[in-house]
Structures are given as C-alpha cells and as structure tokens.
Amino acid sequence: MRQLIKSETVRERLDMPKATFERHVKQRTQGMPAPIYIGRARFFDAAEIEAWLTNRAAASSNDRAPERSA
C-alpha cells in the first residue's frame, strides 16, 4: 500500500514559494511526479517524491562537479 503525503508537505520540503511549486506541478518540471487527487485534495506518492528528490539532488551535484582533464 502506498503512502500519500499532502501537497503542502511536499512544497514545504522543497522550500519554495507556492506559485513556483504550483508551476512545477502543472508543468511536471524536471520529471516531478504526478499528483494524486482524492476529491479536491491533492497528494503525492511518498516513494515517488523521495526518488524524484534523490535523482534531482544527484543531477544537481553532477552539474557542479568540476571536469577532470586526462
């Protein structure tokens, strides 16, 4: 059984303004997982968010790594 977390919890974890978060959700920026709607409430699958955050952190650290010359 998957664990669902509230949309607001995800936004707080990302520490981003509400408008920016809403844009990321709407455009599925950087492969952001799709939300799950139950009635009017929006949730995310906790495992999908964790995997996305891990991949996002790895990608940003790879972007900052200096290139080595042979």
N, C-alpha and C positions, 0 to 999 in steps of 0.2 A: 504494500500500500504506500503510495507516495505521500510525502509531507508537503503541504501547501503553506506558503508564507504570504502575508499581506503585502500588497504593492508598496505601501508606505514603509514597511520594514526594509524592503529592497532599496528604496530610494534613500533612506537614512544610512544604510550600509555603504552605498555608493557615495554618500556625502555630496549630493548635487542638488541644485535648485529644482523645484517642482517642474517648472517649464522645460528645463533641459531633460529631465527624466521622462516627461511625457513625450517629448520629441523622439527620444531614443526608443521608447516603447512603440510609438506609432510607426517609425521608420525601420524598426528592428536593426538599429545601428550596431555595427561590429558583431553581428550574429546574436544579438540579445534574444534569449528565449521568448517564445510567445506567451502572453498572459493566458490565464485560465479564468473564465468568467463563471461565477455562480450567482445567478440573479444579476444584480447590478454591481456586486462586489468583484474586485479584480485581485487575483492571486497569481503566484508563480510557483512552479515546482522547485522545491528547495535544492534537490540534487542538480537540476539543470542550471540553476543560478550559481551554485558552487563551482560546477565545471566551467561555466562561462567566465566567472571571475578568475579562476585559475589560469585558463587559456589567455585571458586578457592581460593578466599580470606577466605571464611568460612572454607574450608578444611584446609588451612594452619594455621588458628587460632586455630582450633581444635587439630591439631598436636602439637601445642606449649603449649596447656593448661595443667597445672600440674594435675596429678591424685590425687583425694581425697581418703583418707583412711576412712573406715567406723568405 
